[in-house]
Amino acid sequence: MKKFDLRKIRLKTTRIDDIDDRMLLINLYATQAITFIIGFVWLLFQRRNPFSLYAPENDWQFLYWGLGLAAAVVLLDMLAARFVPDEANDDGGVNDRIFRTRPIWHIALLSLVVAICEETLFRGAVQHHIGPYWTSIVFATIHVRYLRHWIPTGLVFVISYALGWIYIRTGTLLAPILAHFVIDLVMGLVIRFRREP
């Protein structure tokens, strides 16, 4: 039997153009699954019931907070797109590759999966340990494709902090999940239907 040797593993930098569509989706879904599993297990280690975090505490109040934050973020992003040069908002073409040719149902599914997985880990588990400020720093850092430009990095930090704040305010992950979902869905649809200049 052949022995596995860790020293033979080599990492290399890959550009988004080097990855085909199928592999891009596999990577996206796999990273989201890993994110969700880490968040879920972390919640169990915190001796918290993961399912109770998804229950609304104040009836439908989470809808107002989630939709209100999403509307504010979409408006802010539209203003940034209008007044900030394209090169300052460049994410390396990742979002364009993910959303440009997807059918609407798939954009909605991707947005929902990302919202549930990331909010479970960051707002549900991480924020419980280190608070919304440091969680937002970690959240902005893992969105590594934005780190080359300070404007998108700052926006990701502010959005993350706002997601953490509405989670504290409502007491349910449904508020940040809803906001995250609507933000990603609208941005995905904008990319999907945007006309090339």
N, C-alpha and C positions, 0 to 999 in steps of 0.2 A: 504494500500500500504506500502510495506517495504521500510524503509529509508536506503540510502546508507551511510555507515560509513567508512570514510577514515582511521580511526584508526585500522580497521581490515585487512588492506592491509599489507602483509608481503613480504619482499624481501628476496630471498635466492640466494646464489651463485650456478651457474649451470656449470658443466664441459661440454665440447664439446661432450664427449662420451655419456652424458645423453640425448642429443637431437637427435631425429630421423631425417632422411634426409628431410622429408616433412616440419617439423618445422624449420629446418635450412634455407631452401629456403624461407619459409614464413617470417622469421625474416629478412633475407637478403633483400628481395624485399620491405618489409614494412619499414625498416630503410632507404632504398634508396628513397622510395616515400616521407617519412617525410623530408629527407634531401633536396629533390628537391622542395617540397612545401615551406619549410622555406626559401630557397634561392630565389625562385620566389617572394614570398611575401615581403621579405627583399628588393629585387630590386624595387618593386613597392613603398615601403615606401621611398626608396632613390629617387623616382621620375625619375627612369631610365627605358627605354624600354627594358625589358628582351630579346625580340626577336632581337633587334639590336646588342646585344652582340655576337650573333652567325653568324653575317654577316662578310665575309672576307673583310678587308680594302684594302689589297695590293694583289689583285688577288689570286694567288695560293701560295703566300709566306708562309702562315701558314703550308702548307704541308712540306716544307723543315725544318722548326723549329720543328714541331711536330714529324716528323719521325726521324730527327736528334737527338732530345733529347731522344726519345724512344730507338734508337740504342745505345746511350751512356749509358743509364740506364741499358739496358739488358746486355751490356758488363761489366759494373761495378758489376752487380749482379752475373754474371758468375764468375768473378774474386773473389768476396766475397765468393761464394759457394765453390770455389776451395781452398782458403787459410784460411777461417774462419771455426772453428769447428762447427759442426751441432748444438750443444747445444746453441751456441751463436746466432744462427739464428732462434731458436725455437719460433714459434708463437702459441704454444699449440695445433697444429694439425688442426687449423681452415682452412687454405688454402688447405691442403690435403683433408679434408672432403668436401670442396666446389667443388674442381676440379677433384679429383681422378677418379670418375666414370661417370662424365658428358660426354655427346656426344659433339662433336666439336661445333655444332651450338649453344648449350646451353652455352658453355664457352664463345663464341663470344657475345652472347646476354647479359650474366652477365657482361662481361667486358664493353660493350657499356653502359648498364644501370648505372653501377657504375661510369664510366667516366663522363657521362652527368650530373648525379645528384650531384656528389661531386664537380665537377668543377663549376657548376652553383652556388652552395652555397659558396665555398671557394674562388675561383678566381673571380667569378662574383660579389658576395655580400660582403663577409667578407673582402677581400683584398682592396676593395674600401674604407672601413672604417679605417682599421688598418695597411695596407701595407703588402708587401710580407713576411717580417721577422716574424712579430707577427702572421700572418695567418699560416705560416709554423709551428710555435710552437703549435698553436691550432690544426692544421691538424695532427701533430705527436702525440699529446696528445690523440686525439680521436681514433687513431689506438692503443688502449689500450693493445691489445694482444702483441705488440712489446715492451712495456715499461719495461719489465723485463730484457731486454738486450740492452745495449747502442748502439751496432753496427746497428741493424735494426732500432732503433729509430733515430739514426743519419742519416741513409740512407733515411728514410721517410722524415725527415726534409729537407735534401739536395734536394731530388726529388721534394718536395713541393715548395721549394724556386725556383728551376729551372722552374717548371710549372708556377709560378707567374711571373717569369722574361720573359718567352716567351709570356705570355699573354700581358704584358706591351709592349714588342717589336713588336708584331704583331697587337695588338688592337682588337683581336677577341678571343672568347672562343674556337673557333674551333682548335686552335693550342694546348692548354693544354688538350682539350678533346681527340684529336687524339693521343697525346703522352700517356696519361693515358690509353686509350683504348688499344693501341699496347703493352704497358708494361704489363698490366693485361692479355691480350690475350696470349702473348708469355709465361709469367710465368705460366698461367693456362695450356697451352699446354705442357710445360715442366713437370709440376706435373702430368698431365694426362698420358703422355707417358714415364715417368721416370721408369727405371727398378729398382726393389728392389735389394740391394746388397745381 
